[in-house]
């Protein structure tokens, strides 16, 4: 049996049971050699609605649930830091 891919990324958006996860990557430009940043966007299924925007999550390959959703949430690796705007309004 083939192993399923797992990726770690940051939640860029969340709607009802769907996460938009950005996986950051760095690569060398083929001609100029400069290190450039890239990103891959994956849509993942979050049954329990555990993750929020800014959280670092681990996702795993899954059979397609919709046209774009092909990943499932495994766990929330790290929760997002508190938003700075909320701290200043409370003090």
Secondary structure as GFF3:
##gff-version 3
##sequence-region A 1 91
A	DSSP	beta_strand	6	15	.	.	.	ID=ss1
A	DSSP	beta_strand	18	28	.	.	.	ID=ss2
A	DSSP	beta_strand	35	45	.	.	.	ID=ss3
A	DSSP	beta_strand	56	61	.	.	.	ID=ss4
A	DSSP	beta_strand	69	78	.	.	.	ID=ss5
A	DSSP	alpha_helix	84	90	.	.	.	ID=ss6
###
